[in-house]
């Protein structure tokens, strides 16, 4: 069932089909990751996505390696 349902929502997929250990490097929460990837793509920055993730990590460290919840993760993403 889920495999067939996934085809119905393919247009909304981010391209990331599974999790990645890379999350431990940049610490971008899952929902924010896909939103930021979409925004970067819409802005023509998809080829610079590795730099965006690095900027997020640097912003996080600048803010003191904060706990990622909705207000703080948004602040970190905005700073990146």
N, C-alpha and C positions, 0 to 999 in steps of 0.2 A: 504494500500500500504506500509506504513512505517514498519508495523509489519513484513510483508513478506520480505521487503528489509533488515531488520535487521538480518534475518537468513543468508543472503548472506555474511554478514560482521562479523558474529559471531567469526570467528577465530581471528579477530583483536580487539575484545572487551577486555577491561581491567578488567572486572568483576564488575565494578561499574555501576549499572543500573540507578542510580538517584543521585541527589545532596545530600549533607549532611551538617548539621550545624557544623560538626567537622572542616570545613574549617576555621571557626572563631578562632579556637585554634592554628592551625599551619600556616595559611595564605599562603598555597602553591597554586599558580594559577592552574586552571583546567588542562590545557595542560601539564604543568610541572608535575602535580600530576600523571597523567597517564604515562608520560615518566619515571619519577623516580620510580614508582611502577614496570614498566616493567624492568628497569635496575636492581632494587633490586632483582626481581625475577630471572633474568638471572644470577645474581651473587650468587644465592643461599641464599639470605637474606630476602626472603618473610616472614619468621617467625619473623624477626626483624623489619618489616615495622613500627610498632608503635614507635620503637626507632628512626628510620630514620625521621619520622615526628616530633618527639620531638627535634631531632638534628637540623632540619630545623628551628623550632621555636626559638631555642636557638641561632642559627646563625643569624637569622633575628634580634633578640633583641641585639645581639652583634654589629650588623651593624647599629643600631639606628632605628629599625623598619622602614626600607626603603620602598619606593613605589615599587611595583612589576611590572616592565616592563622588556622586554627581557634581557637587559644586567644585571640589578640589581638582578632579580630573579635567573638568572644563577649563578651569583656570590654567592648568598645566598645558592643555592643548592650545589654548588661546595664546599663551606665551610662546609656545614652540612655533 
